[in-house]
């Protein structure tokens, strides 16, 4: 019996395991390796109310474990190729959409409870956005909510485990090795053991991007293409500011090209009546957001990210380190995440505890009041300020003095590998999927990439 080893138990890795088991369960041994814990053992001291500040658990229970970084997110599956990654660089648009529709059906089957209807794009909002030089991207959105997302993941874990998929939790892979002439072509080297396989799928997610890039350069000799890094802030406003659009399409994905620099700024991960939260990437504390399906669990605010994409050329070749360095400034000044009122930022003032307590917008995350102009590079900060004023034209109230900005939010993407249409690397039998491969940046496209590779492997057996 042949063996497939999958590194990473996030969305892409889990859907690869699911589809392989469905298609080849009696012909393959399927192993999933994860440095974090099972879905039942992922416990964050902040979420449990034991502490208000990140204590740098290793590995971070928010970022690692069964379900990946998406486990404690609000479970938004955007069924679209307009955003969420670059899967259509490898497969046809209609095929990518078909894979995402299939993922949506699996999610429905995994749920024991009724899920919200898929939010459909509304063309009227796109026309209104264009009046203000804002570009609304269209896509269907399946919102699970944080609590339902967790229940679905637990159901998926039980089903995969009972069907024969073997999970290796708390297993950090030190090295990946590949051989030309061998019964088993691939080896995964952990602290205690070596695991061999005929096929290898790398599905490490964003938190494993730096590790994977190092493996490609030092062990595997694979050529990497610099990918972008997204740096910005999380914005929090009263939910009434955005309720017209969020009630209709749930999440507004908007792009804007700034007049000052010609940079693209985009909204990301909008959470109506949601909460701002922290996450830990290799000891660097950054900010994120989530929301619940059950409206009674929600807050009075809506939060979303504003991100500026930066892509570098020679001689600089480490955008991942660039993003980490910017985020580390926030950690240095505030011991974690900083929060600043928009009015203070525009007025050149540091937000202090007194001004924050006087704010009409009450923060959902206890962060350190501070000055983001001491953290973010001027270019990115100028882009963000310009974008907020532009959004205010479509959503009055966005540029209020009490609008809250949390920093820093960074989205790390692996340097992209040279992959063929099967998402196969230059090493035959080795595949790279999900956000860690630099090909996706959403739950839906990451999951779809896992299904795609599983079907490719099944066609060879």
Secondary structure, 3 states (H helix, E strand, C coil): CEEEEEECCCHHHHHHHHHHHHHHCCCEEEEEECCCCCCCCCCCCCCCCCCCCCCCCCCCCCCCCCCHHHCCCCCEEEECCCCCECHHHCCCHHHHHHHHHHHHHHHHHHCCCCCCCCECCCHHHHHHHHCCCCEEECCEEEECCHHHHHHHHHHHHHHHHHCCCEEECCCCCCEEEECCCCCCCEEEECCCCEEEECEEEECCCHHHHHHHHHHHHHHHCCCEECCCEEEEEEEEEEHHHCHHHHHHHCCCEEEEECCCCCCEEEEEEEECCCEEEEEEECCEEEEEEECCCCHHHCCCEEEEEEEEEECCCCCCCCHHHHHHHHHHHHHHHHCCCEEEEHHHHHCCCCCCHHHHHCCCCCCCCCCEECCHHHCCCHHHHHHHHHHHHHHHHHCCCCCCCCCEEEEEEEECCCCEECCCCCCECCCCCEEECCHHHCCECCHHHHHHHHHHHHHHHHHHC
